[in-house]
């Protein structure tokens, strides 16, 4: 009886091994686990991730210089839990390329392993998480792209420097360097991509943004982007020249849009929904390079109210700039504005306001500006943001864009 039992056990083990190899065959550094392919090492050869699999980031994974990672429409990527040195993220190094070109019916989704969303959900057109609320954050890292475009930065001695380590990546990892002199640098194509539940902490007060763009050039295409429930900023620009369009950022834990180091691009057509700190944190140059950016055609919901009209969540400020910030703000609409939410530093010489509308009574407009109300800031309900290109997002499916 004991010998018979042993043979049965061996045969059963062989069947399990053969089944696993057949269904979850590893691809280079990928290893199967519960139906997901675990990515455990940097991408050092051209690779394509396909929509019939779920890819699980087992750590900080880098697409290195000279290598292209292509992600098919409808693919799901899930990051494991981890903080500090164990934070999971996908990093595109300088010279690396990401081709993540989803579609409105097959978006590419970056999320956490705690999210039970499946390829079948995407095929069925159900793009929201089936089990996580859209305010749960910090469960993995995020997507970081480093390029060779110019930045404005300086060292401790006040001298200009052309490259810096990206926020969210330890200084021990040289793949985190960004910046250079290639204004039209090309880091790839990122379209119809949703990034959710990220922003894990890698150190004291240092979290990963949903989408971090460091020195990214105009040769890079970034459009139709959603960031949901990121613990840190929704999108942060560190210099560079890249243009970004059609964006929704919902329930992030810090600033919705953060700009630094003389980003010289344009953000066009976007919706920001209840960030936890600033709707816009727009910083000026840190070195001698002085370039400005344009932010236009945006709708911003500054607070979430419950059925009784009580505030559930609200931003701390509407717009915050430095005295040396260089930015053109055009056609922005703020709604659900609450007491204490203001535009700060409106006297900054190189900040230009054009057709900024705050949805409050005219007699209350001055209460939402720290100082005199500048030309171009008005009370009213004019909204030029177009929700149609973002109808594929989780935010749209949850009815959030219809609230504007």
C-alpha positions as CSV (number, residue, x, y, z in Angstrom):
1,X,0.0,0.0,0.0
2,X,2.8,2.4,0.8
3,X,4.6,1.8,-2.5
4,X,1.3,2.3,-4.4
5,X,0.7,5.5,-2.6
6,X,4.2,6.8,-3.4
7,X,3.8,6.0,-7.2
8,X,0.4,7.9,-7.3
9,X,2.0,10.9,-5.6
10,X,4.9,11.0,-8.1
11,X,2.6,10.7,-11.1
12,X,0.4,13.5,-9.7
13,X,3.5,15.7,-9.2
14,X,4.5,15.1,-12.8
15,X,1.1,16.0,-14.1
16,X,1.2,19.2,-12.1
17,X,4.6,20.1,-13.5
18,X,3.6,19.4,-17.1
19,X,0.4,21.4,-16.8
20,X,2.3,24.3,-15.3
21,X,4.8,24.3,-18.1
22,X,2.2,24.1,-20.7
23,X,-0.1,26.9,-19.4
24,X,2.5,29.3,-17.9
25,X,5.6,28.8,-20.0
26,X,8.3,31.3,-18.8
27,X,9.6,33.9,-21.2
28,X,13.2,34.8,-20.5
29,X,13.2,36.2,-16.9
30,X,9.5,35.6,-16.3
31,X,8.3,32.9,-13.9
32,X,4.8,31.6,-13.5
33,X,2.8,32.1,-10.3
34,X,-0.9,31.6,-9.9
35,X,-1.5,32.4,-13.5
36,X,0.6,35.6,-13.5
37,X,4.0,35.9,-15.1
38,X,6.3,37.3,-12.5
39,X,8.9,39.8,-13.9
40,X,11.9,39.5,-11.6
41,X,14.8,41.1,-13.5
42,X,15.4,44.1,-15.7
43,X,14.4,44.0,-19.4
44,X,17.7,43.6,-21.2
45,X,16.4,42.4,-24.6
46,X,13.5,43.6,-26.7
47,X,10.3,42.1,-25.3
48,X,6.6,42.1,-26.0
49,X,4.0,41.6,-23.2
50,X,0.8,40.2,-24.5
51,X,-2.8,40.8,-23.5
52,X,-3.6,37.1,-22.8
53,X,-1.4,37.2,-19.7
54,X,-1.1,39.2,-16.5
55,X,2.4,40.5,-15.8
56,X,3.4,40.8,-12.2
57,X,6.3,43.2,-11.3
58,X,8.4,41.4,-8.7
59,X,10.5,44.5,-7.9
60,X,11.8,47.6,-9.5
61,X,12.0,46.6,-13.2
62,X,14.0,48.7,-15.6
63,X,13.9,48.8,-19.4
64,X,17.5,49.5,-20.0
65,X,19.3,51.8,-22.5
66,X,18.8,50.6,-26.1
67,X,16.0,48.2,-25.3
68,X,12.3,48.4,-26.2
69,X,9.4,47.0,-24.2
70,X,6.2,46.7,-26.2
71,X,2.9,46.2,-24.3
72,X,-0.1,45.0,-26.3
73,X,-3.5,46.7,-26.0
74,X,-5.6,45.3,-23.2
75,X,-2.6,44.0,-21.1
76,X,-2.7,44.1,-17.3
77,X,0.4,44.7,-15.3
78,X,0.3,44.3,-11.5
79,X,2.9,45.4,-9.0
80,X,3.6,43.4,-5.9
81,X,3.5,45.1,-2.5
82,X,6.7,46.6,-1.2
83,X,8.2,49.7,0.3
84,X,11.7,51.2,0.5
85,X,14.2,49.2,-1.6
86,X,11.5,46.6,-2.2
87,X,9.1,49.1,-3.9
88,X,7.8,47.8,-7.2
89,X,7.8,50.0,-10.3
90,X,8.4,50.0,-14.0
91,X,11.3,52.3,-14.9
92,X,12.2,53.3,-18.4
93,X,15.9,54.3,-18.4
94,X,17.4,57.0,-20.6
95,X,17.7,55.4,-24.1
96,X,15.1,52.8,-23.2
97,X,11.7,52.7,-25.0
98,X,8.2,51.9,-23.9
99,X,5.6,51.2,-26.6
100,X,2.4,51.0,-24.5
101,X,-0.2,51.8,-27.1
102,X,-3.6,50.7,-25.8
103,X,-6.9,51.7,-27.3
104,X,-10.3,53.0,-26.0
105,X,-11.7,49.5,-26.0
106,X,-8.5,47.8,-24.9
107,X,-6.6,50.1,-22.4
108,X,-3.4,49.0,-20.8
109,X,-3.9,48.8,-17.0
110,X,-1.1,49.2,-14.3
111,X,-2.4,48.2,-10.9
112,X,-1.7,46.2,-7.7
113,X,-1.7,42.5,-7.2
114,X,-4.5,43.1,-4.7
115,X,-6.7,44.2,-7.7
116,X,-8.7,41.2,-9.0
117,X,-9.2,42.7,-12.5
118,X,-8.6,40.2,-15.2
119,X,-8.1,40.1,-19.0
120,X,-11.7,38.9,-19.3
121,X,-12.9,42.1,-17.5
122,X,-11.0,44.2,-20.1
123,X,-12.4,42.2,-23.0
124,X,-15.9,42.7,-21.5
125,X,-15.3,46.5,-21.3
126,X,-15.3,46.5,-17.5
127,X,-12.3,48.7,-16.8
128,X,-12.8,49.4,-13.1
129,X,-11.5,47.3,-10.2
130,X,-14.0,44.6,-9.2
131,X,-12.8,44.7,-5.6
132,X,-10.9,47.9,-4.7
133,X,-12.4,51.3,-4.1
134,X,-11.0,54.1,-6.2
135,X,-9.4,55.8,-3.1
136,X,-7.2,52.9,-2.0
137,X,-3.5,53.9,-2.6
138,X,0.1,53.1,-1.9
139,X,-0.1,49.4,-2.8
140,X,2.8,49.4,-5.3
141,X,5.0,52.0,-7.0
142,X,4.2,53.5,-10.4
143,X,5.5,54.2,-13.9
144,X,8.7,56.3,-14.3
145,X,10.2,57.5,-17.6
146,X,13.6,59.0,-17.9
147,X,14.8,60.9,-21.0
148,X,17.6,63.0,-22.4
149,X,15.8,66.3,-22.8
150,X,17.0,69.5,-21.1
151,X,16.2,70.2,-17.4
152,X,17.0,73.2,-15.2
153,X,18.9,71.9,-12.1
154,X,21.8,72.9,-10.0
155,X,24.2,71.4,-7.5
156,X,24.8,72.4,-3.9
157,X,27.4,75.0,-5.1
158,X,24.8,76.7,-7.3
159,X,26.3,75.4,-10.6
160,X,24.2,74.0,-13.4
161,X,24.0,70.3,-13.8
162,X,22.5,68.5,-16.8
163,X,21.4,65.2,-15.1
164,X,19.6,64.3,-11.9
165,X,18.4,61.1,-10.2
166,X,14.7,60.7,-10.6
167,X,12.4,61.0,-7.5
168,X,11.3,57.6,-6.3
169,X,14.4,55.7,-7.4
170,X,17.4,55.1,-5.0
171,X,20.6,57.0,-5.9
172,X,22.3,53.6,-6.0
173,X,20.5,52.8,-9.2
174,X,22.1,54.7,-12.2
175,X,19.1,53.8,-14.4
176,X,17.3,56.6,-12.5
177,X,19.3,59.4,-14.1
178,X,17.5,61.8,-16.4
179,X,18.3,64.9,-18.3
180,X,20.5,65.9,-21.2
181,X,20.5,68.1,-24.4
182,X,18.2,66.2,-26.7
183,X,15.0,68.2,-26.8
184,X,13.3,65.8,-29.2
185,X,14.3,62.7,-27.4
186,X,12.0,59.7,-27.9
187,X,11.1,57.4,-25.0
188,X,8.2,55.7,-26.8
189,X,4.4,55.8,-27.0
190,X,2.2,55.8,-24.0
191,X,-1.5,55.9,-25.0
192,X,-4.7,54.7,-23.3
193,X,-3.0,53.7,-20.1
194,X,-4.5,53.6,-16.7
195,X,-2.3,53.6,-13.6
196,X,-4.0,52.8,-10.2
197,X,-3.5,52.3,-6.5
198,X,0.2,53.1,-6.5
199,X,2.6,55.6,-4.8
200,X,4.3,53.4,-2.3
201,X,6.8,55.0,0.1
202,X,10.5,54.4,-0.7
203,X,11.7,56.6,2.2
204,X,10.6,59.2,4.7
205,X,8.2,61.5,2.8
206,X,9.3,60.1,-0.6
207,X,6.6,58.3,-2.5
208,X,6.4,57.3,-6.2
209,X,4.2,59.3,-8.5
210,X,1.6,57.7,-10.6
211,X,3.4,58.8,-13.8
212,X,6.9,60.4,-13.4
213,X,8.4,62.1,-16.4
214,X,12.1,63.1,-16.0
215,X,13.7,64.9,-18.9
216,X,11.2,63.4,-21.4
217,X,11.5,64.8,-24.9
218,X,9.0,65.9,-27.6
219,X,9.6,62.7,-29.6
220,X,7.7,60.8,-26.9
221,X,3.9,60.5,-27.4
222,X,1.8,60.6,-24.2
223,X,-1.9,60.9,-24.5
224,X,-5.1,59.4,-23.0
225,X,-3.8,58.7,-19.6
226,X,-5.6,57.9,-16.3
227,X,-4.1,58.0,-12.8
228,X,-6.4,56.7,-10.0
229,X,-5.7,56.7,-6.2
230,X,-2.0,57.3,-6.3
231,X,-0.5,58.1,-2.8
232,X,1.8,60.8,-4.2
233,X,1.3,63.1,-7.2
234,X,-0.8,62.1,-10.2
235,X,1.7,63.2,-12.8
236,X,5.0,65.0,-12.1
237,X,7.2,66.6,-14.7
238,X,10.9,67.2,-14.0
239,X,12.1,69.4,-16.9
240,X,11.9,68.0,-20.4
241,X,9.9,69.1,-23.4
242,X,7.2,66.4,-23.8
243,X,3.6,67.4,-24.6
244,X,0.7,65.5,-22.9
245,X,-3.0,65.5,-23.7
246,X,-6.2,63.9,-22.6
247,X,-5.6,63.1,-18.9
248,X,-7.8,62.3,-15.9
249,X,-6.4,62.1,-12.4
250,X,-8.7,60.9,-9.6
251,X,-8.3,60.7,-5.9
252,X,-4.5,61.1,-5.6
253,X,-3.0,61.6,-2.2
254,X,-0.8,64.7,-3.0
255,X,-0.7,67.1,-5.9
256,X,-2.6,66.3,-9.1
257,X,-0.2,68.0,-11.4
258,X,3.4,68.9,-10.2
259,X,6.0,70.6,-12.5
260,X,9.6,71.2,-11.7
261,X,12.9,72.1,-13.3
262,X,11.5,74.2,-16.3
263,X,9.3,71.7,-18.0
264,X,8.8,73.2,-21.5
265,X,5.8,71.3,-22.8
266,X,2.0,71.6,-22.9
267,X,-0.7,69.8,-21.0
268,X,-3.9,70.0,-23.0
269,X,-7.4,68.7,-22.2
270,X,-7.7,67.1,-18.7
271,X,-9.8,66.4,-15.7
272,X,-8.6,66.6,-12.1
273,X,-10.9,65.0,-9.5
274,X,-10.4,65.7,-5.7
275,X,-6.6,65.7,-5.2
276,X,-5.6,65.7,-1.5
277,X,-3.2,68.6,-1.6
278,X,-2.7,71.1,-4.5
279,X,-4.6,70.8,-7.7
280,X,-1.5,72.4,-9.3
281,X,2.0,72.6,-7.7
282,X,4.0,74.5,-10.3
283,X,7.6,75.2,-9.4
284,X,10.2,77.3,-11.2
285,X,13.6,76.6,-12.6
286,X,16.4,75.4,-10.3
287,X,19.3,76.3,-12.6
288,X,20.0,79.0,-15.2
289,X,17.9,77.4,-17.9
290,X,14.5,79.2,-17.9
291,X,11.8,77.6,-19.9
292,X,8.0,77.7,-19.4
293,X,5.1,75.4,-19.9
294,X,1.4,75.8,-20.8
295,X,-1.5,74.1,-19.1
296,X,-4.8,74.5,-20.8
297,X,-8.4,73.2,-21.2
298,X,-8.8,71.6,-17.8
299,X,-11.7,70.9,-15.5
300,X,-10.9,70.5,-11.8
301,X,-13.3,69.2,-9.1
302,X,-11.8,70.5,-5.9
303,X,-13.9,68.6,-3.4
304,X,-16.1,65.5,-3.2
305,X,-19.4,66.0,-1.4
306,X,-21.7,63.3,0.1
307,X,-25.5,63.2,-0.5
308,X,-26.1,65.7,2.3
309,X,-23.6,68.2,0.8
310,X,-20.9,67.5,3.4
311,X,-17.3,67.5,2.3
312,X,-15.8,64.0,2.0
313,X,-12.5,64.9,0.5
314,X,-11.0,68.2,-0.7
315,X,-7.9,69.8,-2.1
316,X,-5.8,72.1,0.1
317,X,-5.2,74.7,-2.6
318,X,-6.2,75.4,-6.2
319,X,-2.9,76.6,-7.7
320,X,0.4,77.1,-6.0
321,X,3.5,78.6,-7.8
322,X,6.9,79.8,-6.9
323,X,7.9,83.4,-7.4
324,X,10.1,82.3,-10.4
325,X,7.6,79.9,-12.0
326,X,7.1,80.4,-15.7
327,X,3.7,79.1,-16.8
328,X,0.7,80.0,-19.0
329,X,-2.6,78.9,-17.5
330,X,-5.5,79.0,-20.0
331,X,-9.1,77.9,-19.9
332,X,-9.3,76.2,-16.5
333,X,-12.6,75.5,-14.7
334,X,-12.7,74.9,-10.9
335,X,-15.9,73.5,-9.4
336,X,-17.1,72.4,-6.0
337,X,-14.8,75.0,-4.6
338,X,-14.8,75.2,-0.8
339,X,-13.8,77.8,1.8
340,X,-10.1,78.1,2.2
341,X,-9.2,76.8,-1.3
342,X,-7.2,79.6,-3.0
343,X,-4.8,80.5,-5.8
344,X,-1.5,81.5,-4.2
345,X,1.3,83.8,-5.3
346,X,-0.7,85.5,-8.0
347,X,1.9,88.3,-8.2
348,X,4.5,85.9,-9.6
349,X,5.8,87.9,-12.6
350,X,5.9,85.1,-15.2
351,X,2.6,83.4,-14.4
352,X,-0.1,84.3,-16.9
353,X,-3.8,83.6,-16.3
354,X,-6.2,83.5,-19.2
355,X,-9.9,82.6,-18.9
356,X,-9.6,80.9,-15.5
357,X,-13.2,80.3,-14.1
358,X,-14.0,79.5,-10.5
359,X,-17.5,78.3,-9.9
360,X,-18.5,80.7,-7.1
361,X,-20.6,83.8,-6.8
362,X,-18.8,86.9,-8.2
363,X,-18.9,88.6,-4.7
364,X,-17.0,85.6,-3.3
365,X,-14.2,85.4,-5.9
366,X,-11.7,87.4,-3.9
367,X,-12.0,84.8,-1.1
368,X,-10.3,82.3,-3.4
369,X,-7.3,84.3,-4.3
370,X,-4.4,85.0,-2.0
371,X,-4.0,88.7,-2.9
372,X,-5.7,90.8,-5.5
373,X,-7.7,89.0,-8.2
374,X,-5.5,89.0,-11.2
375,X,-6.6,89.7,-14.8
376,X,-7.9,86.5,-16.4
377,X,-9.4,85.0,-13.2
378,X,-13.2,85.1,-13.1
379,X,-16.3,83.8,-11.4
380,X,-18.3,81.5,-13.7
381,X,-19.0,78.1,-15.1
382,X,-17.2,78.1,-18.4
383,X,-15.6,74.6,-19.1
384,X,-13.7,73.9,-22.3
385,X,-12.4,70.4,-21.2
386,X,-13.7,67.6,-23.5
387,X,-14.6,64.4,-21.7
388,X,-15.2,62.4,-24.9
389,X,-11.6,61.2,-25.5
390,X,-11.6,60.0,-21.9
391,X,-14.9,58.0,-22.0
392,X,-12.8,54.7,-21.7
393,X,-11.5,55.5,-18.2
394,X,-12.6,54.0,-14.9
395,X,-13.5,57.6,-13.8
396,X,-15.9,57.9,-16.8
397,X,-17.4,54.5,-16.2
398,X,-18.0,55.4,-12.5
399,X,-19.8,58.6,-13.6
400,X,-17.2,61.1,-12.3
401,X,-16.7,63.0,-15.6
402,X,-20.5,63.4,-15.9
403,X,-20.4,65.5,-12.7
404,X,-18.6,68.4,-14.3
